[in-house]
C-alpha cells in the first residue's frame, strides 16, 4: 500500500489499516466524458485562448459529475441535479402503514421542502406560502400586485427564477396558449413579448410535489423526523441491560463535549494522513478514505519517486503526497472539509449502483441508473433530516430504513454520527458537524461569522475551554493568539496543528512550552505558502477560525489589524507586475510612427511606444491588424510620394 509523505518534511506516513467497513463503495469505472463541449480555440492572433459556451444548456442535460463535486454547499449541488431527482426529493412515494392509501408522500420530504423554503429569497418564501395555501397557482400580473415599484418587480423576477431552478414552481406558461413563458426577448419568464406587443398573462404555479410536502410541513407539529429517546427511556434500558440494576454496570451516554471530541479525533486522523505527520495517537483512516483523497486531487503520486531501479520497475507503488489543493483543504473549516467528503461519497455510491462502464441492455442500464438516482435521493433526505436533530440527543436506529442504516454506519466512520448500544438496542447521536452540514458553505453562513468561530456552539466552546485548563493538554483542539509583533501563540500539543501552522509560519526559530508553541509570521514564510497555492484569505480564515475563545467577545476581529493588512499586502505583491505578450514593431520614420501609433491607440492594441527610437510594442492579439494597417499606410504613402514627384517634373 502506498504511504503518504509530507512534502515539506518528507516524513513517511504509516499505511492505514484495512477496514472491512469501508465507507466508499468502489465504482466499476469513472469517466470524464460528460464534460461540456467548449467552442474551438480561435487563432485570431491570440495564443492559447479558448471559450466555453455554457449558455442555452437544457436543464435536462444536467451538469457533469465534476461540476457536482466542486459544489461548495448543498443548495448549489441541488441546482445541478435533474428535474426528476428534485421532484423526487419533494414527493418521494412511500408506504405508510397508518393509512389505507398504499402510495403516500414520504414523511421525510416535508423536511426537505421546509429546508428549501428557508433558503429561498424573502419574497420567494412569501410567494411559496401564499401559493401553497391559496390554490397553488396565480396569474403573474396578480403576483406583481404583491410587489411595489421597480425594485420590487426586480426582486420578484429574481425570486421566481430561483424558485424555478429549484423546481419549486413550474416553468411559467401563457394562460391562453399554454406555451412556455420564456421567449427570445425575455429570459426570466415573467415579462416580455414579441415585436413590441404586450405580453400575455403568465401562470405562476407550484409543483404538485413541493406544494403537497410544504402544506404537510406547515401543518405538522413534529420538530424532528425521528422520535428522540428521553432520559427516562434511556435509564429504563440501562436498568434492563445491567440485570441487577447496579450503576457500576451501566454505560453512560455521551455528552455534547464528548461528541465534539469524537468528531475531532476521527477527523484529525484523516488530516494526519493527509499531512503525513507522525503521531502515534492518530487513528488511521480506512482505505476507502485514502482512495477519496486521491480521487478528489487532494493527494497524488510523488512524481520524484524512483519507480525504476536498475531498469526494473519496483513492486512498491509510488507514495502519495499532498497537492496544492490539499493544502487549501487543510486550512478549511471542518464543515467545508466534510462537505467535500459527502459529495464524493454520494458520487461513488451512485456510480456503484448505476454500474457505469458495464455492458448490458438498455433496459438494465436504465434500471441501474434509476437505482443510482434513488440512492442519491435517499442520501440527501437523510442529510437534511439530520439537520433537524438535536446535538446530544439519542435517536433509535430501528427508526431508520435499510439504506439509511448503511449511511449511518458510513458517516460514523467520518465522525459525523456517534453510535451507541445498550444491550441489543442501538442508538445514534448526530454531532454538531452533521447537524450543521446542510448550511455549511453558504454565504450568509460566512457572514454570520460561524466559520470564523465567533458563534461556535456551546459544546465546541466548552470542549476547547476544558482542554485549555486541563492538566494534560488535549491534542484535538487548538487556540491561537496573534500578537501585533507577528508572533503566533498556539495552545496545542498536536503534530497536525504544528504542520498546519508551519504552512505559513517560520518554523526555523520557535519556542516550545508543554502546552503552547510560539511561531512568527514572516514575509518569506507567507510567500512560501503562496507558492503552495495557499492564498491570504485562507491564512486569515484559519487564524480567525481557531482564535482563542477569549478573543471572540465583541464585534472586533480576533486578529490585529496590522497583521491582516500586511498579509493582504504580501499577497498583492504577486500581482504588482503583469506580463503581457506583445509584438515589437520598428517604424522607418517619424510619420509612420505617429500614424501607426494613432491607429493602435484607437483600437486599444498599443502597449508601449518610444518616439525617439520609433519603436512600438503592440499587443499580440491585435498585432496582425496593426501590421496590415502599417502595410496599407506604406503603400498609400509610397504612391502619394510618386505622384508628388511626377507633378514636380511636369
Secondary structure, DSSP 8 states (H G I E B T S, - for coil): ---EE-TTT--B-------TT-SS---S----TTS---B----SS-TT--B---TT--GGG---HHHHHT-SSHHHHHHTS-HHHHHHHHH-EE--TTSS-SSEE-TTHHHHHHHHHHHS-HHHHHHHHHHHHTTSEEEHHHHHTTS-HHHHHHHHHHHHHHHHHTTSB---EETTT--BS--SS-SSSSS--STT-----EEEEB-HHHHHHHHHHHT---SSSS-EE-HHHHHHHHHHHHSS--GGG------HHHHHHHHHHHHHHHHHHHHT---TTS----HHHHHHHHHTTSEEE-TTS--EETTEE-SS---EEE-HHHHHHHTS-HHHHHHHHHHHHHHHHHHHHHTTT----HHHHHHHHHHHHHHHHHHHHHHHHHTTS-TT-EEEGGGS-HHHHHHHHHHHHHTSEEEEEETTEEEEEE-HHHHTTTTTT-HHHHHTTTTTTTT--HHHHHHHHHHHHSSS--SS--EEEE-TTSEEEEE---HHHHHHHTTTSEEEEEEE-SS-EEEE--HHHHHHHHHTT--HHHHHHHHHHTB-GGG-SSSS-SS-HHHHHHHHHHHHGGGSS----EEEEE-SSHHHHHHHHHHHHHHT-EEEEETTTTEEEEEGGGHHHHHHHHHHHHHHHHHHHHHHHHHHH-
